[in-house]
């Protein structure tokens, strides 16, 4: 009986040693896997930090570009408005010169005979010097033709 006990104890002790060895091996493997995961986590965090910095830099550049574009748009708008004003001024000057040459429509007030307190406004055509010259030449031409 004592040999059986001793053999059982020995067997139990050996089993415990085997289990302890297996646990140690499993423990070592788990530590290796944890180390691998920790390294992977650190690399991912580092990459994430770099990407966040790149994103912030890109946002700053984008804001700067948008500000520059807004300034350019405002400047272009100002230039186009100024060009339009110059063009309108040039057209008005040309029209004024042409109206002196050809003629123009003017408005005059004429007294109303039925109610003197109310004046009527009417438009009349005033001939310019070119039209007067043309009419004069035309009348001279007609006189020569009649002769």
Secondary structure by P-SEA (a helix, b strand, c coil): caaaaaaaaaaaaaaaaaaaaaaaaaaaaaaaaaaaaaaaaaaaaaaaaaaaaaaaaaaaaaaaaaaaaaaaaaaaaaaaaaaaaaaaaaaaaaaaaaaaabbbbbbbbbbccccccbbbbbbbbbbcaaaaaaaaaaaaaaaaaac
